[in-house]
C-alpha cells in the first residue's frame, strides 16, 4: 500500500477535496496525510457555508513538523488540489520540490473552474498555478474547461482535446482529461502520454454528488491506472446517486471491489 500526502481543501460535512480523496484512499488500504489549504463547513454549493483559508505560513509549519517527524521522506506521492491564493501556489511549489527530493510522484489536480461557470479562482491565482505549478507535475488531471484554460486551446472534440493535452506533456508524463468530449450521454477520461492516447468512456448520470473529480485524482495518486480508478469511481457513483454526498464509507464493500473499465487506444 502507498503513502499519499494531500494538499487541498477540507470540509467538515460531505466529501470534496481532501475530505473526498483521503477516505477513498483509506478504504483501499492506503495511508494518507492531509494538509488543508482551506477549512470549510461544507461545499460552497450548499445554502450556508463558513470557513477560512489556512494561512500558508501555518501550512508551512505543519509541513516542517511532518518532515521533522520523519514522515515527509516516507511519502510515495503528493496530490495537490485546491489552492486559494498565489501564496498557496508558492507553498505548493516548495512542497513539490521537497517531496521530489525524496522520490515521491507528483499529481497535480489544477482546480481552476468548470463549464459553464468559468474560473473559480482569482485570475492571478490561476495564472500562478498555470505558470509555476503545472510544469512541475508528473501527472495532471484537468477537466475539459481547465485543459482549455491552461493551454489557451479550444478542446471541443476529442482530437482537439488530445492535441491540447499533448502540449502539457514534458515534463508531465501523463495528462488525464476528465469530462472529456465523448459526445451526448457519455463522459469519462482521455489519457494522453508520449506513447499515445487512450479513452475510458462511462455513461453520464444525473444526481451525481460533488467530489467525483477529487476521488479520481486521489486514486491516481494512489497508483491506480485510469481504467482501474474509473472502475472504482463508477461503482461509487452508482451507489451515491441523488445522495447529499458520495457514500464512500457506506458502500466501500461494493465500490472497492469493482473491476477496471476498458481503455481502448485512439
Residue frames relative to the residue before (quaternion, step in Angstrom):
aa qw qx qy qz dx dy dz
X 1.0000 0.0000 0.0000 0.0000 0.00 0.00 0.00
X 0.4369 -0.7256 0.4831 0.2221 3.56 -1.12 0.69
X 0.3097 -0.6845 0.6197 0.2272 3.52 -1.40 0.25
X 0.0495 -0.8243 0.5626 -0.0405 3.55 -0.61 1.18
X 0.2235 -0.7448 0.6197 0.1062 3.52 -1.02 0.96
X 0.1011 -0.8045 0.5846 0.0276 3.59 -0.77 1.05
X 0.0820 -0.7481 0.6580 0.0259 3.54 -0.96 1.02
X 0.3839 0.7110 -0.4914 0.3250 3.58 -0.23 1.25
X 0.7057 -0.4246 0.3430 0.4517 3.55 -1.32 -0.20
X 0.1581 -0.7637 0.6201 0.0853 3.55 -1.31 0.45
X 0.0814 -0.7954 0.5994 0.0387 3.59 -0.97 0.85
X 0.5106 -0.6534 0.4720 0.2992 3.55 -1.15 0.69
X 0.7803 0.1995 -0.0946 0.5851 3.59 1.06 -0.78
X 0.7941 0.3044 -0.2269 0.4746 3.53 -0.93 0.88
X 0.4059 -0.7049 0.5375 0.2225 3.52 -1.34 -0.12
X 0.3400 0.6581 -0.6154 0.2692 3.53 -0.35 1.37
X 0.7908 0.2764 -0.2071 0.5053 3.56 -1.22 0.38
X 0.8169 -0.1538 0.1521 0.5347 3.55 -1.01 -0.87
X 0.6311 0.5421 -0.3333 0.4436 3.58 1.14 -0.54
X 0.6383 0.4279 -0.3355 0.5449 3.57 1.32 0.07
X 0.7040 0.4946 -0.2745 0.4293 3.56 0.79 -1.03
X 0.6733 0.5263 -0.3135 0.4140 3.58 0.88 -0.92
X 0.7165 0.4285 -0.3048 0.4583 3.67 0.67 -0.88
X 0.6001 0.5464 -0.3695 0.4525 3.61 1.10 -0.56
X 0.6695 0.4843 -0.2957 0.4793 3.58 0.92 -0.87
X 0.6547 0.5163 -0.3156 0.4530 3.58 0.97 -0.83
X 0.6192 0.5468 -0.3434 0.4468 3.58 1.06 -0.70
X 0.6964 0.4361 -0.2573 0.5085 3.58 1.20 -0.55
X 0.6388 -0.5895 0.3011 0.3920 3.58 1.29 0.20
X 0.5096 0.6546 -0.4207 0.3672 3.59 1.26 0.12
X 0.3993 -0.6735 0.5655 0.2590 3.56 -1.31 0.37
X 0.0921 -0.8256 0.5566 -0.0097 3.58 -0.73 1.10
X 0.1211 -0.7408 0.6573 0.0671 3.53 -1.10 0.88
X 0.1697 -0.8283 0.5323 0.0433 3.57 -0.71 1.10
X 0.0792 -0.7594 0.6454 0.0233 3.54 -1.00 0.97
X 0.2199 -0.8210 0.5110 0.1282 3.65 -0.26 1.18
X 0.2898 -0.7462 0.5732 0.1749 3.56 -0.97 0.89
X 0.7457 0.0205 -0.0505 0.6640 3.56 1.28 -0.50
X 0.1821 -0.7493 0.6234 0.1294 3.55 -1.22 0.54
X 0.0035 -0.8168 0.5720 -0.0744 3.54 -0.57 1.24
X 0.5955 -0.5530 0.4405 0.3816 3.54 -1.26 0.38
X 0.7799 -0.1146 0.1670 0.5922 3.56 1.01 -0.90
X 0.6938 -0.4180 0.3595 0.4633 3.56 -1.33 0.00
X 0.5410 -0.6594 0.4134 0.3189 3.63 -0.93 0.82
X 0.5357 0.6356 -0.4074 0.3783 3.60 1.21 -0.14
X 0.5808 0.5655 -0.3799 0.4456 3.60 1.22 -0.24
X 0.6657 -0.5387 0.3263 0.4002 3.64 -1.14 0.52
X 0.7863 0.1723 -0.0914 0.5862 3.59 1.04 -0.73
X 0.0697 0.7778 -0.6222 0.0546 3.54 -1.04 0.79
X 0.0125 -0.7819 0.6233 -0.0060 3.56 -1.09 0.73
X 0.4217 0.6887 -0.5233 0.2720 3.53 -1.17 0.59
X 0.2793 -0.7625 0.5683 0.1329 3.54 -1.31 0.13
X 0.5328 -0.5535 0.5081 0.3893 3.57 -1.27 0.30
X 0.3957 -0.6721 0.5655 0.2683 3.56 -1.17 0.59
X 0.4755 -0.6859 0.4531 0.3132 3.63 -0.67 1.00
X 0.5699 -0.6338 0.3967 0.3407 3.59 -0.87 0.89
X 0.6357 0.5370 -0.3480 0.4318 3.59 1.02 -0.71
X 0.6373 0.5087 -0.3343 0.4725 3.61 1.11 -0.59
X 0.6259 0.5041 -0.3372 0.4903 3.56 1.03 -0.74
X 0.6316 0.5438 -0.3274 0.4451 3.57 1.00 -0.82
X 0.6415 0.5100 -0.3196 0.4758 3.57 1.03 -0.77
X 0.6247 0.5240 -0.3350 0.4722 3.59 1.06 -0.71
X 0.6390 0.5201 -0.3239 0.4650 3.58 0.99 -0.84
X 0.6416 0.5242 -0.3232 0.4573 3.57 0.97 -0.86
X 0.6590 0.5019 -0.3101 0.4665 3.58 0.99 -0.81
X 0.6238 0.5305 -0.3323 0.4680 3.58 1.01 -0.83
X 0.6703 0.4912 -0.2946 0.4718 3.56 0.97 -0.88
X 0.6607 0.5194 -0.3103 0.4443 3.59 0.91 -0.89
X 0.6770 0.4748 -0.2838 0.4855 3.58 1.13 -0.62
X 0.5567 -0.6507 0.3657 0.3647 3.56 1.29 0.04
X 0.5273 0.6751 -0.3893 0.3386 3.59 1.26 0.08
X 0.5812 0.5883 -0.3924 0.4026 3.61 1.08 -0.53
X 0.6666 0.5175 -0.2953 0.4480 3.56 0.99 -0.84
X 0.6406 0.5467 -0.3194 0.4345 3.61 1.23 -0.38
X 0.5462 0.6718 -0.3893 0.3142 3.59 1.21 -0.43
X 0.3269 -0.7382 0.5615 0.1814 3.54 -1.04 0.88
X 0.8080 0.0259 0.0185 0.5883 3.58 1.12 -0.63
X 0.2152 -0.7200 0.6435 0.1457 3.50 -1.33 0.52
X 0.1097 -0.7589 0.6392 0.0588 3.55 -0.98 0.95
X 0.1036 -0.7843 0.6106 0.0356 3.58 -0.73 1.09
X 0.0761 -0.8065 0.5863 0.0051 3.54 -0.80 1.08
X 0.8691 -0.0402 0.0365 0.4916 3.56 -0.87 -1.00
X 0.0225 -0.7734 0.6319 -0.0444 3.55 -0.92 1.08
X 0.2888 -0.8411 0.4309 0.1532 3.62 -0.31 1.20
X 0.8075 0.1752 -0.0753 0.5581 3.64 1.11 -0.51
X 0.6487 -0.4971 0.3819 0.4315 3.60 -1.22 0.22
X 0.6117 0.5544 -0.3495 0.4431 3.59 1.11 -0.65
X 0.6359 0.5010 -0.3257 0.4885 3.58 1.09 -0.66
X 0.6030 0.5349 -0.3565 0.4724 3.59 1.09 -0.63
X 0.6478 0.5141 -0.3198 0.4624 3.60 0.93 -0.85
X 0.6254 0.5247 -0.3283 0.4752 3.57 1.04 -0.77
X 0.6547 0.5140 -0.3118 0.4582 3.58 0.94 -0.88
X 0.6197 0.5395 -0.3404 0.4572 3.59 0.99 -0.80
X 0.6635 0.4962 -0.3021 0.4715 3.58 0.93 -0.89
X 0.6547 0.5109 -0.3158 0.4589 3.59 0.97 -0.85
X 0.6067 0.5457 -0.3545 0.4566 3.60 1.00 -0.76
X 0.6647 0.5084 -0.3064 0.4537 3.57 0.89 -0.91
X 0.6714 0.5049 -0.2990 0.4527 3.58 1.00 -0.80
X 0.7095 0.4360 -0.2850 0.4745 3.60 0.88 -0.82
X 0.6062 0.5454 -0.3668 0.4478 3.58 1.08 -0.59
X 0.6013 0.5712 -0.3508 0.4348 3.58 1.12 -0.60
X 0.7222 0.3664 -0.2409 0.5349 3.60 1.21 -0.42
X 0.6412 -0.6011 0.2978 0.3726 3.58 1.24 0.41
X 0.4289 0.7118 -0.4662 0.3034 3.61 1.18 0.29
X 0.4487 -0.6540 0.5470 0.2678 3.54 -1.22 0.66
X 0.2475 -0.7934 0.5464 0.1029 3.60 -0.98 0.87
X 0.0632 -0.7767 0.6266 -0.0102 3.55 -0.71 1.19
X 0.1082 -0.7973 0.5933 0.0235 3.57 -0.71 1.11
X 0.1164 -0.7386 0.6615 0.0582 3.54 -0.84 1.08
X 0.2004 -0.8336 0.5012 0.1168 3.62 -0.04 1.24
X 0.1063 -0.8324 0.5432 0.0284 3.57 0.25 1.31
X 0.0789 0.8242 -0.5445 0.1339 3.54 -0.11 1.38
X 0.7336 -0.3210 0.2744 0.5324 3.57 0.91 -0.90
X 0.2391 -0.7477 0.5989 0.1585 3.52 -1.29 -0.32
X 0.4926 -0.6161 0.5127 0.3390 3.55 -1.27 0.30
X 0.6213 -0.1875 -0.7583 -0.0620 1.61 -2.01 1.49
X 0.4664 0.7295 -0.4236 0.2662 3.62 1.25 -0.12
X 0.4016 -0.7091 0.4890 0.3112 3.59 1.05 -0.68
X 0.8130 -0.2458 0.1831 0.4951 3.55 -1.18 -0.58
X 0.3130 -0.7141 0.5959 0.1925 3.55 -1.14 0.79
X 0.7178 0.4501 -0.2105 0.4877 3.56 1.21 -0.60
X 0.5848 -0.4991 0.4810 0.4214 3.52 -1.32 0.20
X 0.5927 -0.6164 0.3773 0.3555 3.56 -0.99 0.82
X 0.6317 0.5332 -0.3538 0.4376 3.61 0.99 -0.69
X 0.6315 0.5088 -0.3334 0.4807 3.60 1.09 -0.63
X 0.6485 0.5150 -0.3132 0.4649 3.57 0.94 -0.89
X 0.6631 0.5020 -0.3104 0.4605 3.59 0.94 -0.82
X 0.6345 0.5198 -0.3304 0.4670 3.59 1.01 -0.78
X 0.6409 0.5201 -0.3209 0.4645 3.56 1.00 -0.83
X 0.6686 0.5070 -0.2937 0.4580 3.57 0.92 -0.95
X 0.7708 0.4131 -0.2065 0.4387 3.56 0.77 -1.05
X 0.7917 0.3459 -0.1654 0.4756 3.60 0.99 -0.77
X 0.7771 0.3754 -0.1950 0.4661 3.59 0.92 -0.86
X 0.6376 0.5592 -0.3411 0.4055 3.59 0.84 -0.95
X 0.6742 0.5021 -0.3310 0.4288 3.67 0.85 -0.74
X 0.6521 0.5310 -0.3171 0.4385 3.61 1.23 -0.24
X 0.5282 0.6819 -0.3890 0.3234 3.60 1.25 -0.23
X 0.3607 -0.6488 0.6163 0.2629 3.49 -1.32 0.49
X 0.7787 0.0756 -0.0148 0.6226 3.55 1.09 -0.83
X 0.1387 -0.7701 0.6188 0.0686 3.57 -1.00 0.89
X 0.1034 -0.8035 0.5844 0.0474 3.58 -1.03 0.80
X 0.1053 0.8183 -0.5581 0.0884 3.65 0.54 1.06
X 0.4093 -0.6245 0.5759 0.3328 3.54 -1.25 0.37
X 0.7360 -0.4407 0.2643 0.4407 3.59 -1.24 0.16
X 0.6312 0.5125 -0.3394 0.4730 3.61 0.99 -0.77
X 0.6794 0.4999 -0.2953 0.4486 3.59 0.85 -0.96
X 0.6023 0.5488 -0.3527 0.4601 3.58 1.06 -0.70
X 0.6838 0.4844 -0.2875 0.4639 3.57 0.87 -0.93
X 0.6661 0.5029 -0.3087 0.4562 3.57 0.97 -0.84
X 0.6715 0.5129 -0.3023 0.4411 3.57 0.91 -0.90
X 0.7757 0.3640 -0.1785 0.4837 3.56 0.96 -0.85
X 0.3649 -0.7306 0.4942 0.2980 3.58 1.20 -0.41
X 0.5958 0.5653 -0.3374 0.4600 3.55 1.28 0.42
X 0.4290 -0.6805 0.5163 0.2938 3.64 -0.72 0.90
X 0.1027 -0.8060 0.5826 0.0199 3.57 -0.95 0.91
X 0.1373 0.8624 -0.4749 0.1086 3.54 0.81 1.03
X 0.7723 0.1731 -0.1455 0.5937 3.60 1.20 -0.25
X 0.7206 -0.4778 0.2792 0.4177 3.55 -1.26 0.30
X 0.6369 0.5297 -0.3377 0.4470 3.59 0.98 -0.76
X 0.6729 0.4814 -0.2938 0.4786 3.57 0.96 -0.87
X 0.6365 0.5228 -0.3312 0.4603 3.59 1.00 -0.77
X 0.6469 0.5059 -0.3270 0.4676 3.57 0.97 -0.80
X 0.6533 0.5138 -0.3174 0.4565 3.59 0.91 -0.86
X 0.6519 0.5048 -0.3148 0.4702 3.58 0.98 -0.84
X 0.6628 0.5097 -0.3089 0.4534 3.59 0.91 -0.90
X 0.6230 0.5572 -0.3429 0.4289 3.58 1.03 -0.73
X 0.6254 0.5402 -0.3515 0.4399 3.61 1.10 -0.55
X 0.6599 0.4972 -0.3064 0.4728 3.60 1.24 -0.35
X 0.5212 0.6138 -0.4242 0.4143 3.59 1.25 -0.11
X 0.7822 0.2575 -0.2388 0.5145 3.56 -1.17 0.69
X 0.4286 -0.3300 -0.7934 0.2792 1.50 -0.32 2.48
X 0.4684 0.6675 -0.4710 0.3364 3.63 1.14 -0.21
X 0.3572 -0.7413 0.5303 0.2039 3.57 -0.92 0.90
X 0.8059 0.1082 0.0207 0.5817 3.55 1.15 -0.64
X 0.0753 -0.7578 0.6466 0.0452 3.57 -1.04 0.85
X 0.1030 -0.7898 0.6046 0.0087 3.54 -0.76 1.13
X 0.1484 -0.8150 0.5584 0.0439 3.56 -0.27 1.29
X 0.1921 -0.7785 0.5892 0.0997 3.56 -0.56 1.17
X 0.7895 0.2104 -0.2373 0.5255 3.58 -1.23 0.58
X 0.1343 0.8242 -0.5333 0.1354 3.56 1.00 0.88
X 0.5512 -0.6699 0.4013 0.2939 3.62 -1.11 0.70
X 0.0113 0.8336 -0.5493 0.0567 3.56 0.31 1.27
X 0.5851 -0.5445 0.4003 0.4482 3.56 1.12 -0.62
X 0.7558 -0.4059 0.2522 0.4478 3.60 -1.28 0.13
X 0.8442 0.2226 -0.1711 0.4567 3.53 -1.07 0.86
X 0.7377 0.3507 -0.2061 0.5388 3.58 1.25 -0.02
X 0.0223 -0.7548 0.6551 0.0246 3.54 -1.14 0.72
X 0.1912 0.7990 -0.5575 0.1196 3.60 -1.16 -0.30
X 0.5604 -0.6108 0.4713 0.3012 3.52 -1.32 -0.36
X 0.2054 -0.7178 0.6537 0.1235 3.51 -1.18 0.81
X 0.1381 -0.7875 0.5985 0.0510 3.59 -0.67 1.13
X 0.0278 -0.7982 0.6010 -0.0318 3.55 -0.78 1.10
X 0.0505 0.7654 -0.6386 0.0621 3.56 -0.89 1.02
X 0.6930 -0.4476 0.3431 0.4490 3.56 -1.28 0.02
X 0.6673 0.5141 -0.2990 0.4484 3.61 1.17 -0.51
X 0.7590 -0.3067 0.2200 0.5305 3.60 1.17 -0.35
X 0.4583 -0.6707 0.5144 0.2748 3.55 -1.25 -0.42
X 0.1082 -0.7608 0.6377 0.0537 3.52 -1.25 0.65
X 0.2129 -0.7547 0.6019 0.1512 3.55 -1.24 0.43
X 0.1154 -0.7578 0.6396 0.0578 3.54 -1.17 0.74
X 0.0644 -0.8331 0.5488 0.0255 3.63 0.08 1.23
X 0.0216 -0.7599 0.6493 0.0222 3.56 -1.23 0.63
X 0.5868 -0.5773 0.4168 0.3857 3.61 -1.12 0.51
X 0.4183 -0.6735 0.5502 0.2622 3.55 -1.12 0.72
X 0.1333 -0.8117 0.5667 0.0469 3.59 -0.71 1.09
X 0.3735 -0.6535 0.5987 0.2740 3.51 -1.35 0.32
X 0.7880 0.3554 -0.2356 0.4441 3.56 -1.26 0.42
X 0.3816 0.7241 -0.4899 0.3003 3.58 1.14 0.58
X 0.4046 -0.7223 0.4962 0.2615 3.66 -0.68 0.96
X 0.6325 -0.5058 0.4202 0.4093 3.56 -1.32 0.22
X 0.7032 0.5199 -0.3406 0.3452 3.54 -1.33 0.33
X 0.4245 0.7283 -0.4562 0.2852 3.58 1.27 -0.09
X 0.6728 0.4959 -0.3012 0.4589 3.59 0.90 -0.90
X 0.6302 0.5367 -0.3320 0.4523 3.58 1.06 -0.73
X 0.6477 0.4977 -0.3202 0.4798 3.58 0.99 -0.79
X 0.6385 0.5338 -0.3382 0.4393 3.60 0.90 -0.86
X 0.6832 0.4833 -0.2980 0.4591 3.59 0.80 -0.97
X 0.6370 0.5279 -0.3288 0.4555 3.57 1.04 -0.74
X 0.6560 0.5035 -0.3201 0.4623 3.59 0.95 -0.81
X 0.6137 0.5223 -0.3390 0.4854 3.57 1.12 -0.66
X 0.6460 0.5055 -0.3177 0.4756 3.60 0.97 -0.82
X 0.6566 0.5128 -0.3015 0.4637 3.57 1.16 -0.60
X 0.6336 -0.5923 0.3043 0.3939 3.58 1.29 0.13
X 0.4877 0.6667 -0.4422 0.3494 3.60 1.23 0.12
X 0.4799 -0.6056 0.5470 0.3220 3.54 -1.22 0.55
X 0.6562 -0.5375 0.3426 0.4040 3.62 -1.09 0.58
X 0.6614 0.5114 -0.3241 0.4427 3.61 0.90 -0.84
X 0.6548 0.4921 -0.3093 0.4832 3.59 1.04 -0.74
X 0.6394 0.5235 -0.3243 0.4604 3.58 0.98 -0.85
X 0.6825 0.4804 -0.2875 0.4699 3.59 0.96 -0.86
X 0.5761 0.5670 -0.3788 0.4506 3.58 1.13 -0.50
X 0.6644 0.4748 -0.2866 0.5010 3.57 0.93 -0.91
X 0.6982 0.4984 -0.2831 0.4288 3.56 0.81 -1.03
X 0.6377 0.5268 -0.3373 0.4495 3.60 0.95 -0.77
X 0.6488 0.5040 -0.3117 0.4773 3.56 1.00 -0.81
X 0.6456 0.5157 -0.3163 0.4662 3.58 0.99 -0.82
X 0.6373 0.5182 -0.3258 0.4681 3.59 0.98 -0.81
X 0.6576 0.5195 -0.3178 0.4434 3.58 0.86 -0.92
X 0.6991 0.4572 -0.2575 0.4856 3.56 1.12 -0.69
X 0.7321 0.4348 -0.2148 0.4784 3.60 1.28 -0.22
X 0.3784 0.7637 -0.4727 0.2237 3.61 1.23 -0.07
X 0.8542 0.0796 -0.1331 0.4963 3.53 -0.97 1.08
X 0.4556 0.6337 -0.4802 0.4002 3.60 1.21 0.37
X 0.6041 -0.5791 0.3875 0.3867 3.64 -1.13 0.42
X 0.7873 -0.0038 -0.0113 0.6165 3.58 1.20 -0.42
X 0.6758 -0.4687 0.3621 0.4387 3.58 -1.25 0.25
X 0.3365 -0.7568 0.5315 0.1774 3.57 -0.85 0.98
X 0.0333 -0.8679 0.4956 -0.0088 3.54 0.74 1.17
X 0.7432 0.3862 -0.2247 0.4980 3.58 0.78 -0.99
X 0.6678 0.5531 -0.3079 0.3916 3.56 0.91 -0.97
X 0.7948 0.2696 -0.1272 0.5287 3.60 1.05 -0.72
X 0.2783 0.8130 -0.4808 0.1744 3.59 1.24 0.34
X 0.6295 0.5467 -0.3558 0.4222 3.60 1.00 -0.65
X 0.6726 0.4671 -0.2908 0.4948 3.58 1.25 -0.39
X 0.7726 0.4018 -0.2394 0.4293 3.59 0.51 -1.16
X 0.6225 0.5499 -0.3592 0.4256 3.62 1.07 -0.56
X 0.6902 0.4585 -0.2729 0.4888 3.61 1.25 -0.36
X 0.4294 0.7299 -0.4508 0.2820 3.60 1.25 -0.05
X 0.4558 -0.6925 0.4989 0.2525 3.55 -1.12 0.75
X 0.6011 -0.5555 0.4215 0.3904 3.61 -1.17 0.43
X 0.4466 -0.6465 0.5442 0.2940 3.54 -1.26 0.50
X 0.5581 -0.5629 0.4654 0.3937 3.57 -1.27 0.14
X 0.1077 -0.7952 0.5956 0.0359 3.57 -1.13 0.68
X 0.0758 -0.8315 0.5490 0.0368 3.61 0.27 1.18
X 0.4807 -0.6469 0.5084 0.3033 3.54 -1.21 0.55
X 0.1918 -0.7639 0.6041 0.1215 3.55 -1.22 0.54
